[in-house]
Amino acid sequence: MTWTERFRAMRMDVSPLRESRDFRLLFTAGSVFYLGSMVAYVAVPFAIYDLTGSNFMVGLVGLVELVPLVVFGLYGGALADHVDRRRLLVATGVVQVVLMVLFAANAFAERPRVWVIFVLAGVYAAASSLQRPSREALEPRTVRHDQIAAANALSSFAMQLGVLVGPLVGGLLVAYAGVGWCFVVAVVGYVVATLLFAAMRPYPHDGETTPPSLRGIQEGLTYALRRRDLLGTYVVDIAAMMLAIPVVLFPALAHEVFERPELLGLLYSAETVGALVATALSGWVGRVHHHGRAIVIAASLYGAFIAMAGLMPSFWLACGFLALAGAADMVSAVFRATVWGQTIPDTMRGRLAGIEMLSYSIGPTVGETRAGFVADAWSVRGAIVSGGAACVGGVLLTAVALRDFWSYDSRTDPHAVAERERRTSKAGGTPQS
C-alpha cells in the first residue's frame, strides 16, 4: 500500500453525510447550534464581569447552572425515551431561541441587570440539558449500524470546530461590536438549527415506552451499573475529567511557569487543534472492533501526554503534548460513543445519555478543584503531572477490574449483536431504523 493509499484510508468517513438525509440535517443543526452556544459561552461571563467587576460572581454562574444540568439532564434522558425525540429537539430549540432573545434584550438595555443574567443562565441550562440526551439518542437511528463510528467522528469534528471558532467569534464581537451582538448571533444560529430539526422526519418509539419518572431514571442507572462493559466507558471518562483536565491551571502555566502570558490562548486551543486533526484522520476507526482496548489505550495516552506537557521545559513543547492529548481524548470519545450507540437499546438510550451528562457536569468541576488545590499545595507543574499520571493509573485499574470492558468486541458482544440484528430485521433491513 502506497503512502497516498494509506492517507486516503485514514481520511474521515463522510458516508453518513452522503447517504442519510436526516443525519445531514442533524449534523448541520448540531454544528450551527454548538457554534452559537460557544459564542454565547463567551458572552455570559463577560457580561457578568463587565457589570460587577467580580471574579467570584463570574464563577457563581457555574454553580447556578450545575443543579439544572444534573436534574434536567436526567429528566431529559427519561423524557427522550418516551416522546418523539425530534419534537423534543424542536420544542427545546424554540425555548432556547426565546432565552437568547431575552439575553440580548437585557444586554442592549440602558441598564442591564445582573440578576436577569443569572436567572436566564439557570433556565438555559435546564433547556439545554433537556435537549442534549434527545440529540445524542437520536443520532444512531439516522444512520446504519455500521456507520455509527463514522457518524460519531463527524459529530465530534463539528463540536470541536465550534469549540475552536465560537470563542474566537465571541471574543471579536465583544471587543468590536458589544456583548449584545453575541446573543444576536446565537439567536440566528438557534433559529436555523431549530428549523433543521423540524425538517427531519418523525422518530416515534417502536414499542412501549416508560413515562419519565424517578423509577424510570433508576432503571437507567441500574442498567448502566449491570453492564460492566458499559460501566467501563463511564469510569474512564470520569477518571480523565476528575484527574487530568489541566484547563484551570493554564493561566498560571502561561504567566508563572513559562512567563508568556501573551500566548495563553494557545494553551486553551492546543487540545482542540489536536482533536480536530484526530477526527479529520479518523477513517480507520470503523475497522477497529476491540473498542474497549482502544478506549483504554487512548485514555491512557491522554493522561500520559498531559503529564508530559507538565514536564516540558518550553511553552511550545507543552502545547505540542497538549495537542497530542486532545487527539487521544477525541479517539477515546469516539469509541465510547460508538459502544453506546451500537449496544444500548433504543428504549434506554435517552436515559443513558442523561446519565452521561452527569460526568460532563460534575467531572470538570471536581477536576478543577483538585487541580487548583494541588497547585497551591505543591506546584503548577506538580498538579498537571500528578493528574496525568493518576489518570493513567485510574484507566489501567478500570481495565483490570472490568474485564468485560477490556475484552469488548463489537463483532461478538451480545448487546452489540442483538442491537445489530434488531436494526437489520426491522423494516426489511432499511438503514434508518
One Martini backbone bead per residue (centre of mass of N, CA, C, O) as a GRO file, in nm:
protein
  433
    1MET     BB    1   0.094   0.038   0.025
    2THR     BB    2   0.068   0.351  -0.022
    3TRP     BB    3   0.069   0.663   0.113
    4THR     BB    4  -0.187   0.757  -0.032
    5GLU     BB    5  -0.365   0.516   0.055
    6ARG     BB    6  -0.331   0.558   0.359
    7PHE     BB    7  -0.452   0.839   0.373
    8ARG     BB    8  -0.730   0.767   0.258
    9ALA     BB    9  -0.795   0.561   0.491
   10MET     BB   10  -0.787   0.806   0.717
   11ARG     BB   11  -1.007   0.950   0.624
   12MET     BB   12  -1.293   1.076   0.680
   13ASP     BB   13  -1.604   0.939   0.710
   14VAL     BB   14  -1.886   1.062   0.491
   15SER     BB   15  -2.128   0.863   0.439
   16PRO     BB   16  -2.356   0.971   0.624
   17LEU     BB   17  -2.390   1.236   0.457
   18ARG     BB   18  -2.461   1.101   0.182
   19GLU     BB   19  -2.699   0.878   0.282
   20SER     BB   20  -2.829   1.079   0.514
   21ARG     BB   21  -3.053   1.320   0.556
   22ASP     BB   22  -3.093   1.331   0.870
   23PHE     BB   23  -2.796   1.354   0.939
   24ARG     BB   24  -2.744   1.618   0.794
   25LEU     BB   25  -2.941   1.780   0.964
   26LEU     BB   26  -2.823   1.712   1.244
   27PHE     BB   27  -2.535   1.804   1.188
   28THR     BB   28  -2.596   2.098   1.108
   29ALA     BB   29  -2.755   2.178   1.356
   30GLY     BB   30  -2.535   2.111   1.565
   31SER     BB   31  -2.321   2.302   1.454
   32VAL     BB   32  -2.480   2.568   1.484
   33PHE     BB   33  -2.556   2.539   1.779
   34TYR     BB   34  -2.265   2.520   1.896
   35LEU     BB   35  -2.160   2.786   1.792
   36GLY     BB   36  -2.368   2.963   1.941
   37SER     BB   37  -2.297   2.862   2.227
   38MET     BB   38  -1.994   2.962   2.226
   39VAL     BB   39  -2.059   3.258   2.196
   40ALA     BB   40  -2.231   3.273   2.459
   41TYR     BB   41  -2.008   3.166   2.651
   42VAL     BB   42  -1.855   3.439   2.637
   43ALA     BB   43  -2.081   3.651   2.712
   44VAL     BB   44  -2.176   3.588   3.001
   45PRO     BB   45  -1.915   3.638   3.174
   46PHE     BB   46  -1.858   3.919   3.060
   47ALA     BB   47  -2.118   4.058   3.153
   48ILE     BB   48  -2.074   4.012   3.454
   49TYR     BB   49  -1.796   4.149   3.480
   50ASP     BB   50  -1.881   4.428   3.362
   51LEU     BB   51  -2.097   4.480   3.601
   52THR     BB   52  -1.904   4.384   3.870
   53GLY     BB   53  -1.584   4.300   3.882
   54SER     BB   54  -1.632   3.981   3.956
   55ASN     BB   55  -1.508   3.661   3.983
   56PHE     BB   56  -1.714   3.531   4.168
   57MET     BB   57  -1.964   3.587   3.989
   58VAL     BB   58  -1.866   3.424   3.752
   59GLY     BB   59  -1.845   3.150   3.908
   60LEU     BB   60  -2.148   3.136   4.006
   61VAL     BB   61  -2.286   3.052   3.737
   62GLY     BB   62  -2.196   2.754   3.751
   63LEU     BB   63  -2.365   2.686   4.004
   64VAL     BB   64  -2.642   2.762   3.885
   65GLU     BB   65  -2.615   2.538   3.647
   66LEU     BB   66  -2.572   2.258   3.783
   67VAL     BB   67  -2.853   2.161   3.877
   68PRO     BB   68  -3.000   2.169   3.602
   69LEU     BB   69  -2.808   1.974   3.460
   70VAL     BB   70  -2.872   1.727   3.636
   71VAL     BB   71  -3.181   1.715   3.654
   72PHE     BB   72  -3.253   1.767   3.340
   73GLY     BB   73  -3.074   1.546   3.228
   74LEU     BB   74  -3.225   1.306   3.350
   75TYR     BB   75  -3.510   1.387   3.255
   76GLY     BB   76  -3.442   1.413   2.951
   77GLY     BB   77  -3.372   1.115   2.915
   78ALA     BB   78  -3.651   1.004   2.994
   79LEU     BB   79  -3.810   1.169   2.782
   80ALA     BB   80  -3.658   1.052   2.526
   81ASP     BB   81  -3.796   0.753   2.596
   82HIS     BB   82  -4.114   0.871   2.524
   83VAL     BB   83  -4.070   1.075   2.304
   84ASP     BB   84  -4.030   1.254   2.033
   85ARG     BB   85  -3.718   1.369   1.968
   86ARG     BB   86  -3.766   1.581   1.755
   87ARG     BB   87  -3.975   1.747   1.912
   88LEU     BB   88  -3.788   1.810   2.148
   89LEU     BB   89  -3.582   1.968   1.985
   90VAL     BB   90  -3.775   2.191   1.895
   91ALA     BB   91  -3.885   2.289   2.167
   92THR     BB   92  -3.604   2.357   2.296
   93GLY     BB   93  -3.517   2.548   2.072
   94VAL     BB   94  -3.731   2.764   2.118
   95VAL     BB   95  -3.654   2.829   2.408
   96GLN     BB   96  -3.359   2.921   2.339
   97VAL     BB   97  -3.436   3.154   2.161
   98VAL     BB   98  -3.585   3.318   2.375
   99LEU     BB   99  -3.348   3.341   2.574
  100MET     BB  100  -3.156   3.494   2.379
  101VAL     BB  101  -3.339   3.738   2.344
  102LEU     BB  102  -3.325   3.817   2.646
  103PHE     BB  103  -3.027   3.856   2.661
  104ALA     BB  104  -3.015   4.081   2.448
  105ALA     BB  105  -3.210   4.280   2.581
  106ASN     BB  106  -3.037   4.319   2.835
  107ALA     BB  107  -2.773   4.413   2.691
  108PHE     BB  108  -2.927   4.668   2.538
  109ALA     BB  109  -2.990   4.796   2.780
  110GLU     BB  110  -2.935   5.069   2.971
  111ARG     BB  111  -2.975   4.861   3.238
  112PRO     BB  112  -2.834   4.596   3.309
  113ARG     BB  113  -2.907   4.280   3.467
  114VAL     BB  114  -2.771   4.040   3.662
  115TRP     BB  115  -3.015   3.866   3.756
  116VAL     BB  116  -3.107   3.797   3.469
  117ILE     BB  117  -2.863   3.627   3.388
  118PHE     BB  118  -2.896   3.409   3.607
  119VAL     BB  119  -3.178   3.314   3.533
  120LEU     BB  120  -3.124   3.247   3.233
  121ALA     BB  121  -2.893   3.046   3.284
  122GLY     BB  122  -3.063   2.836   3.437
  123VAL     BB  123  -3.279   2.788   3.216
  124TYR     BB  124  -3.084   2.715   2.990
  125ALA     BB  125  -2.962   2.465   3.126
  126ALA     BB  126  -3.229   2.310   3.126
  127ALA     BB  127  -3.286   2.311   2.818
  128SER     BB  128  -3.018   2.182   2.730
  129SER     BB  129  -3.056   1.918   2.901
  130LEU     BB  130  -3.316   1.827   2.753
  131GLN     BB  131  -3.183   1.804   2.460
  132ARG     BB  132  -2.920   1.630   2.444
  133PRO     BB  133  -3.026   1.333   2.474
  134SER     BB  134  -3.190   1.338   2.209
  135ARG     BB  135  -2.959   1.389   2.012
  136GLU     BB  136  -2.786   1.136   2.092
  137ALA     BB  137  -3.020   0.918   2.059
  138LEU     BB  138  -3.089   0.981   1.749
  139GLU     BB  139  -2.838   0.938   1.570
  140PRO     BB  140  -2.833   0.617   1.532
  141ARG     BB  141  -3.114   0.626   1.359
  142THR     BB  142  -2.980   0.785   1.094
  143VAL     BB  143  -2.800   0.524   1.071
  144ARG     BB  144  -2.617   0.277   1.031
  145HIS     BB  145  -2.462   0.058   1.232
  146ASP     BB  146  -2.175   0.078   1.067
  147GLN     BB  147  -2.188   0.421   1.099
  148ILE     BB  148  -2.151   0.522   1.393
  149ALA     BB  149  -1.852   0.593   1.409
  150ALA     BB  150  -1.856   0.805   1.181
  151ALA     BB  151  -2.073   0.987   1.308
  152ASN     BB  152  -1.915   1.054   1.564
  153ALA     BB  153  -1.676   1.191   1.424
  154LEU     BB  154  -1.835   1.415   1.285
  155SER     BB  155  -1.961   1.538   1.542
  156SER     BB  156  -1.689   1.598   1.681
  157PHE     BB  157  -1.580   1.790   1.471
  158ALA     BB  158  -1.802   2.004   1.499
  159MET     BB  159  -1.757   2.061   1.799
  160GLN     BB  160  -1.455   2.146   1.785
  161LEU     BB  161  -1.501   2.379   1.590
  162GLY     BB  162  -1.678   2.538   1.788
  163VAL     BB  163  -1.463   2.565   2.012
  164LEU     BB  164  -1.264   2.729   1.827
  165VAL     BB  165  -1.457   2.953   1.688
  166GLY     BB  166  -1.663   3.070   1.889
  167PRO     BB  167  -1.475   3.232   2.087
  168LEU     BB  168  -1.353   3.407   1.865
  169VAL     BB  169  -1.613   3.546   1.779
  170GLY     BB  170  -1.696   3.645   2.059
  171GLY     BB  171  -1.444   3.819   2.113
  172LEU     BB  172  -1.481   4.012   1.869
  173LEU     BB  173  -1.762   4.115   1.945
  174VAL     BB  174  -1.692   4.232   2.222
  175ALA     BB  175  -1.466   4.430   2.115
  176TYR     BB  176  -1.637   4.565   1.841
  177ALA     BB  177  -1.975   4.546   1.922
  178GLY     BB  178  -2.075   4.376   2.162
  179VAL     BB  179  -2.237   4.152   2.366
  180GLY     BB  180  -2.520   4.149   2.229
  181TRP     BB  181  -2.422   4.021   1.950
  182CYS     BB  182  -2.380   3.738   2.052
  183PHE     BB  183  -2.686   3.678   2.094
  184VAL     BB  184  -2.771   3.726   1.804
  185VAL     BB  185  -2.606   3.499   1.679
  186ALA     BB  186  -2.739   3.277   1.848
  187VAL     BB  187  -3.025   3.316   1.744
  188VAL     BB  188  -2.971   3.248   1.450
  189GLY     BB  189  -2.858   2.965   1.499
  190TYR     BB  190  -3.111   2.849   1.649
  191VAL     BB  191  -3.314   2.886   1.424
  192VAL     BB  192  -3.179   2.713   1.213
  193ALA     BB  193  -3.162   2.452   1.379
  194THR     BB  194  -3.468   2.419   1.437
  195LEU     BB  195  -3.551   2.395   1.140
  196LEU     BB  196  -3.385   2.138   1.089
  197PHE     BB  197  -3.526   1.961   1.293
  198ALA     BB  198  -3.813   1.995   1.161
  199ALA     BB  199  -3.720   1.851   0.879
  200MET     BB  200  -3.737   1.601   1.007
  201ARG     BB  201  -3.839   1.307   1.067
  202PRO     BB  202  -4.013   1.117   1.249
  203TYR     BB  203  -3.938   0.943   1.591
  204PRO     BB  204  -4.090   0.706   1.695
  205HIS     BB  205  -4.148   0.462   1.898
  206ASP     BB  206  -4.173   0.121   1.865
  207GLY     BB  207  -4.271   0.080   2.160
  208GLU     BB  208  -4.290   0.061   2.472
  209THR     BB  209  -4.288   0.310   2.723
  210THR     BB  210  -4.137   0.518   2.977
  211PRO     BB  211  -4.229   0.731   3.182
  212PRO     BB  212  -4.122   0.994   3.340
  213SER     BB  213  -3.920   0.899   3.627
  214LEU     BB  214  -3.758   0.779   3.894
  215ARG     BB  215  -3.780   0.486   3.802
  216GLY     BB  216  -3.666   0.527   3.518
  217ILE     BB  217  -3.391   0.635   3.608
  218GLN     BB  218  -3.317   0.384   3.775
  219GLU     BB  219  -3.311   0.190   3.536
  220GLY     BB  220  -3.072   0.324   3.398
  221LEU     BB  221  -2.866   0.290   3.629
  222THR     BB  222  -2.886  -0.020   3.649
  223TYR     BB  223  -2.800  -0.083   3.363
  224ALA     BB  224  -2.518   0.051   3.376
  225LEU     BB  225  -2.409  -0.123   3.622
  226ARG     BB  226  -2.451  -0.415   3.487
  227ARG     BB  227  -2.275  -0.304   3.252
  228ARG     BB  228  -1.941  -0.344   3.244
  229ASP     BB  229  -1.869  -0.235   2.966
  230LEU     BB  230  -2.019   0.037   3.010
  231LEU     BB  231  -1.894   0.129   3.278
  232GLY     BB  232  -1.607   0.175   3.169
  233THR     BB  233  -1.667   0.430   3.000
  234TYR     BB  234  -1.740   0.611   3.245
  235VAL     BB  235  -1.490   0.580   3.425
  236VAL     BB  236  -1.282   0.687   3.225
  237ASP     BB  237  -1.407   0.966   3.189
  238ILE     BB  238  -1.396   1.052   3.487
  239ALA     BB  239  -1.093   1.018   3.530
  240ALA     BB  240  -1.005   1.234   3.328
  241MET     BB  241  -1.168   1.481   3.449
  242MET     BB  242  -1.080   1.458   3.760
  243LEU     BB  243  -0.747   1.432   3.704
  244ALA     BB  244  -0.636   1.580   3.407
  245ILE     BB  245  -0.759   1.846   3.380
  246PRO     BB  246  -0.573   2.171   3.311
  247VAL     BB  247  -0.727   2.443   3.252
  248VAL     BB  248  -0.716   2.604   3.529
  249LEU     BB  249  -0.378   2.625   3.489
  250PHE     BB  250  -0.307   2.804   3.242
  251PRO     BB  251  -0.249   3.085   3.356
  252ALA     BB  252  -0.010   2.990   3.536
  253LEU     BB  253   0.157   2.858   3.313
  254ALA     BB  254   0.199   3.119   3.145
  255HIS     BB  255   0.292   3.323   3.370
  256GLU     BB  256   0.487   3.152   3.576
  257VAL     BB  257   0.638   2.929   3.411
  258PHE     BB  258   0.678   3.070   3.105
  259GLU     BB  259   0.632   3.380   3.073
  260ARG     BB  260   0.360   3.381   2.845
  261PRO     BB  261   0.074   3.548   2.848
  262GLU     BB  262   0.026   3.605   2.532
  263LEU     BB  263  -0.015   3.262   2.495
  264LEU     BB  264  -0.271   3.148   2.637
  265GLY     BB  265  -0.467   3.072   2.401
  266LEU     BB  266  -0.299   2.822   2.303
  267LEU     BB  267  -0.365   2.636   2.538
  268TYR     BB  268  -0.676   2.623   2.483
  269SER     BB  269  -0.638   2.519   2.164
  270ALA     BB  270  -0.456   2.264   2.144
  271GLU     BB  271  -0.657   2.028   2.193
  272THR     BB  272  -0.850   2.102   1.962
  273VAL     BB  273  -0.654   2.065   1.732
  274GLY     BB  274  -0.595   1.766   1.787
  275ALA     BB  275  -0.893   1.673   1.757
  276LEU     BB  276  -0.930   1.761   1.462
  277VAL     BB  277  -0.711   1.582   1.341
  278ALA     BB  278  -0.821   1.310   1.442
  279THR     BB  279  -1.097   1.330   1.290
  280ALA     BB  280  -0.978   1.374   0.999
  281LEU     BB  281  -0.817   1.075   1.070
  282SER     BB  282  -1.086   0.851   1.120
  283GLY     BB  283  -1.116   0.613   0.904
  284TRP     BB  284  -1.014   0.364   1.098
  285VAL     BB  285  -1.241   0.313   1.320
  286GLY     BB  286  -1.429   0.108   1.153
  287ARG     BB  287  -1.185  -0.131   1.180
  288VAL     BB  288  -1.252  -0.143   1.481
  289HIS     BB  289  -1.355  -0.383   1.754
  290HIS     BB  290  -1.177  -0.317   2.016
  291HIS     BB  291  -1.299  -0.072   2.203
  292GLY     BB  292  -1.191  -0.104   2.489
  293ARG     BB  293  -0.889  -0.092   2.417
  294ALA     BB  294  -0.897   0.180   2.273
  295ILE     BB  295  -0.984   0.343   2.521
  296VAL     BB  296  -0.751   0.273   2.710
  297ILE     BB  297  -0.521   0.371   2.533
  298ALA     BB  298  -0.620   0.663   2.481
  299ALA     BB  299  -0.656   0.749   2.784
  300SER     BB  300  -0.363   0.692   2.865
  301LEU     BB  301  -0.236   0.891   2.665
  302TYR     BB  302  -0.369   1.137   2.774
  303GLY     BB  303  -0.234   1.132   3.055
  304ALA     BB  304   0.060   1.124   2.951
  305PHE     BB  305   0.054   1.393   2.787
  306ILE     BB  306  -0.015   1.574   3.023
  307ALA     BB  307   0.236   1.509   3.190
  308MET     BB  308   0.438   1.603   2.972
  309ALA     BB  309   0.345   1.897   2.961
  310GLY     BB  310   0.435   1.951   3.265
  311LEU     BB  311   0.757   1.887   3.192
  312MET     BB  312   0.813   2.095   2.996
  313PRO     BB  313   1.051   2.357   2.917
  314SER     BB  314   0.849   2.450   2.689
  315PHE     BB  315   0.580   2.589   2.549
  316TRP     BB  316   0.568   2.431   2.273
  317LEU     BB  317   0.587   2.145   2.388
  318ALA     BB  318   0.334   2.164   2.559
  319CYS     BB  319   0.141   2.211   2.320
  320GLY     BB  320   0.204   1.947   2.175
  321PHE     BB  321   0.099   1.758   2.406
  322LEU     BB  322  -0.186   1.876   2.415
  323ALA     BB  323  -0.257   1.791   2.127
  324LEU     BB  324  -0.220   1.488   2.176
  325ALA     BB  325  -0.432   1.473   2.398
  326GLY     BB  326  -0.673   1.561   2.223
  327ALA     BB  327  -0.653   1.324   2.027
  328ALA     BB  328  -0.688   1.094   2.235
  329ASP     BB  329  -0.959   1.189   2.351
  330MET     BB  330  -1.118   1.166   2.085
  331VAL     BB  331  -1.083   0.866   2.042
  332SER     BB  332  -1.221   0.782   2.302
  333ALA     BB  333  -1.495   0.922   2.243
  334VAL     BB  334  -1.572   0.769   1.985
  335PHE     BB  335  -1.573   0.482   2.114
  336ARG     BB  336  -1.776   0.535   2.334
  337ALA     BB  337  -2.010   0.620   2.146
  338THR     BB  338  -2.015   0.351   1.992
  339VAL     BB  339  -2.095   0.168   2.221
  340TRP     BB  340  -2.357   0.310   2.283
  341GLY     BB  341  -2.489   0.300   1.990
  342GLN     BB  342  -2.449  -0.034   1.951
  343THR     BB  343  -2.584  -0.142   2.256
  344ILE     BB  344  -2.811   0.048   2.322
  345PRO     BB  345  -3.121   0.057   2.357
  346ASP     BB  346  -3.359   0.273   2.252
  347THR     BB  347  -3.526   0.265   2.529
  348MET     BB  348  -3.235   0.372   2.688
  349ARG     BB  349  -3.068   0.605   2.551
  350GLY     BB  350  -3.160   0.865   2.696
  351ARG     BB  351  -3.086   0.788   2.990
  352LEU     BB  352  -2.783   0.740   2.930
  353ALA     BB  353  -2.730   1.030   2.832
  354GLY     BB  354  -2.805   1.161   3.103
  355ILE     BB  355  -2.585   1.021   3.268
  356GLU     BB  356  -2.346   1.131   3.105
  357MET     BB  357  -2.392   1.431   3.200
  358LEU     BB  358  -2.273   1.401   3.482
  359SER     BB  359  -1.976   1.398   3.396
  360TYR     BB  360  -1.984   1.678   3.253
  361SER     BB  361  -2.079   1.836   3.514
  362ILE     BB  362  -1.886   1.720   3.754
  363GLY     BB  363  -1.599   1.649   3.668
  364PRO     BB  364  -1.469   1.934   3.608
  365THR     BB  365  -1.523   2.055   3.887
  366VAL     BB  366  -1.351   1.853   4.048
  367GLY     BB  367  -1.090   1.883   3.880
  368GLU     BB  368  -1.039   2.185   3.935
  369THR     BB  369  -1.016   2.158   4.239
  370ARG     BB  370  -0.780   1.965   4.248
  371ALA     BB  371  -0.576   2.132   4.084
  372GLY     BB  372  -0.577   2.385   4.264
  373PHE     BB  373  -0.489   2.250   4.529
  374VAL     BB  374  -0.220   2.122   4.430
  375ALA     BB  375  -0.089   2.384   4.328
  376ASP     BB  376  -0.086   2.527   4.608
  377ALA     BB  377   0.058   2.285   4.771
  378TRP     BB  378   0.281   2.267   4.538
  379SER     BB  379   0.237   2.281   4.194
  380VAL     BB  380   0.170   2.321   3.874
  381ARG     BB  381   0.329   2.086   3.761
  382GLY     BB  382   0.242   1.879   3.975
  383ALA     BB  383  -0.062   1.883   3.903
  384ILE     BB  384  -0.036   1.788   3.608
  385VAL     BB  385   0.133   1.530   3.641
  386SER     BB  386  -0.039   1.384   3.858
  387GLY     BB  387  -0.299   1.379   3.694
  388GLY     BB  388  -0.198   1.213   3.454
  389ALA     BB  389  -0.099   0.967   3.618
  390ALA     BB  390  -0.372   0.905   3.754
  391CYS     BB  391  -0.522   0.847   3.495
  392VAL     BB  392  -0.363   0.602   3.407
  393GLY     BB  393  -0.421   0.436   3.661
  394GLY     BB  394  -0.733   0.442   3.643
  395VAL     BB  395  -0.759   0.305   3.366
  396LEU     BB  396  -0.605   0.039   3.429
  397LEU     BB  397  -0.785  -0.047   3.666
  398THR     BB  398  -1.042  -0.068   3.499
  399ALA     BB  399  -0.943  -0.293   3.308
  400VAL     BB  400  -0.896  -0.502   3.537
  401ALA     BB  401  -1.184  -0.491   3.681
  402LEU     BB  402  -1.318  -0.472   3.371
  403ARG     BB  403  -1.309  -0.721   3.152
  404ASP     BB  404  -1.551  -0.666   2.961
  405PHE     BB  405  -1.433  -0.402   2.861
  406TRP     BB  406  -1.157  -0.492   2.747
  407SER     BB  407  -1.302  -0.742   2.564
  408TYR     BB  408  -1.452  -0.583   2.373
  409ASP     BB  409  -1.657  -0.693   2.082
  410SER     BB  410  -1.859  -0.598   1.822
  411ARG     BB  411  -1.896  -0.894   1.692
  412THR     BB  412  -1.971  -1.056   1.994
  413ASP     BB  413  -2.135  -0.884   2.152
  414PRO     BB  414  -2.454  -0.931   2.262
  415HIS     BB  415  -2.557  -0.635   2.241
  416ALA     BB  416  -2.454  -0.573   1.954
  417VAL     BB  417  -2.592  -0.809   1.812
  418ALA     BB  418  -2.886  -0.744   1.891
  419GLU     BB  419  -2.894  -0.458   1.766
  420ARG     BB  420  -2.817  -0.537   1.480
  421GLU     BB  421  -3.053  -0.737   1.431
  422ARG     BB  422  -3.282  -0.541   1.483
  423ARG     BB  423  -3.209  -0.334   1.257
  424THR     BB  424  -3.210  -0.537   1.017
  425SER     BB  425  -3.512  -0.651   1.056
  426LYS     BB  426  -3.622  -0.383   1.043
  427ALA     BB  427  -3.786  -0.291   0.777
  428GLY     BB  428  -3.606  -0.485   0.590
  429GLY     BB  429  -3.313  -0.343   0.653
  430THR     BB  430  -3.309  -0.058   0.693
  431PRO     BB  431  -3.107   0.207   0.790
  432GLN     BB  432  -3.366   0.346   0.918
  433SER     BB  433  -3.400   0.240   1.275
   0.00000   0.00000   0.00000
